């Protein structure tokens, strides 16, 4: 599925949901409530997920009417909800409303939606009167009365016209920062990502939406996850203050052993940036939803890994024990660096994952996939527990997801604000061999130094192969920080990735977070383009 279409579907569609009072009003042809009101709590949902894991997997029904499967994008987008029918719109003191997405186009698996009131849940029924079918060419009356829904989105009283979170497609969901800008996505779970075989995408098959108390700034959403390999029970406590925060509890019940399990997976896009300028055909200098992976390790170290658009799929695992947090961050928030007045990449929210308890040993894993098109997500990051995932077990994870312009947790040391790369060597001097330059800028923390301080700043660089030369660290007044610069000379003809690590220090005192990078030298044929005869 095209990523940009997915983003449009969750932000541009004007779908809404009938309140219970309207849903069951005396309208000709309107369905009755489905089933009775049944007691509901999170313990019951965990029991349901556990019991389901003991049964064989059954894929959600996806036999949609042909007229819904054959929609064009514009036709699907023209199906809108009537805002007056939003769930809880009749609750005068409710600070949240919920609207539903229509099935069709890419969204073919129906999900069941329930409302929880006073500890009891009742399924909500589809009816075409909820929708305005616009220019889609569809007659709602011709659709099945039990069609179901594709997902939902949440609105907040600060601006009823714009949604703050959306759950749509597989186990994907997104939210906004205080600018109400959408960007990257999160998922309930990732299974066997970048394993050299088809990835498994679990589905949220049922949602329970709990009617908030009057004036409450928290809305609770519960979800049942299902896939061939695992089931899960999820609870989301969602608030909207300086951006959306989701307090997540997940109980997982594997049906079978899973080789690579991804907890709290984040999905983003990185095509062009300061360190990766391959898309010379595009007029914009930078194109990305996130520019780096930030990690606060269990031993307190802050790591910054700039993202890349690699030539080949790239996978990295950063071992850790009970990290304090990690996230895909959009640190560069300067419009001039993007020049995109439509997608507004400078406003894309960063997303930070904060475990609520110790997760034990494992690794933060990063997948980077080549892309020539900004409409496809090519970046995935998640936590992979070291403990084997075995069937008939229970795995519990709790974490908070912060959707912010910048994350709520950042290093007290200076942090990396730019990574640039290009041909190495000394300007004006004949190059006798190939080298590649890295220029890394840091700001914040102890920078700038007081005028009376006598401080010698030194770069500390480690590398997995090749050699390092032309090393320097000097003040950069334009950012009130420091710039580190060095060249890497790769082994002859080697195209094996080289791992780099850098931080700045004064004496024994670290001044910056640790910058880490993986660089793949070009093949010998491309290095020849930079030999002395061509310069």
Beta strands, then each sheet from edge to edge (+ up, - down):
strand 1: 34-39
strand 2: 80-81
strand 3: 96-101
strand 4: 112-117
strand 5: 120-123
strand 6: 131-132
strand 7: 151-156
strand 8: 159-168
strand 9: 172-175
strand 10: 185-187
strand 11: 189-191
strand 12: 203-210
strand 13: 219-226
strand 14: 230-240
strand 15: 244-254
strand 16: 261-268
strand 17: 270-272
strand 18: 287-288
strand 19: 292-296
strand 20: 302-306
strand 21: 314-321
strand 22: 325-329
strand 23: 350-355
strand 24: 361-368
strand 25: 379-385
strand 26: 395-404
strand 27: 415-423
strand 28: 436-443
strand 29: 458-463
strand 30: 467-476
strand 31: 481-489
strand 32: 497-506
strand 33: 509-510
strand 34: 514-520
sheet 1: 1+ 5- 4+ 12+ 13- 14+ 15- 26+ 23- 22+ 19- 20+ 34+ 32- 29+
sheet 2: 1+ 5- 4+ 12+ 13- 14+ 15- 26+ 23- 22+ 19- 20+ 34+ 32- 33+
sheet 3: 2+ 6-
sheet 4: 3+ 7- 8+ 9- 10+ 16- 11+
sheet 5: 3+ 7- 8+ 9- 10+ 16- 25+ 24- 21+
sheet 6: 17+ 18-
sheet 7: 27+ 28- 31+ 30-
end
